[in-house]
Amino acid sequence: MMSLSDNDLLRYDRQIVLKGFDIDKQQCLADANVMIVGMGGLGCAVATYLAASGVGALTLVDPDIISLSNLPRQILYSDTDCGQAKVDIAKQQLSLRNPDCTITTHSHALEESAFWRDRCAEHDLIIDCTDQLSSRQHLNRCCFATSVPLISGAAIRMEGYVMCFSWQHEEPCYECLSYLFGEEKGSCVENGVMSPLTGVIGSLQAMEAIRYLSDYGARTRGKYLLYDAMNFSVTTLTLKRNPYCKLCARPRTRPGTVSIS
Ligand SMILES: [Zn+2]
């Protein structure tokens, strides 16, 4: 990969001067290829911060077009963008903000297929910003099968969570999480969501992505962060793998050999 230019050193100066971060870790961001699945409220925040902070390549996935009710949360889009594909406008806006970020888009739905498992395998990190249980479960299976780390986030009503899955020994997966907390079947359409909540959770996902890609700060294995905006509180829990999980409790011989059907 190309090393950082003088202009990059100026641009990312405030990150590079961080204690223990330095040019090496900024270079890790420049070398990274991250896939963001879902370009709604969470995805807009994640993509904005990752592009701005110097992540070299982003893949944006979303089949939807922009509608008026998206605008309070989905901060990359404007009134005049309604009716256009989210990934197209997001790419345009992110390229304006950081032309050095290489952006690939996919505007077809995340269906069960080897195609998405292969896309996962091409990336260093996957960020789940979807709002559908079936997509979340599918991404979890793809990432488990390919051993690509997954940062999951969700925001609904006045609460949200972030959790990272890096497939280390005894770490839980998204299915284990669903087993513990129940599966959230409703969406923001029925339940509502306060606009800045998606910004808070998306920003936390972006922060975890940067920390993971550059190996900066403490590891968050099995840690689950819950933000309760109604009560101004943040709670972190350490979760264990569910020994009966229908996905990760299966014996694994080596990474990449598990079927995702
Ligand atoms: Zn599991």
Residues whose N, C-alpha, C, O or C-beta is under 5 A from the ligand:
A	BS01	ZN	P172 C173 E175 C176 C245 L247 C248
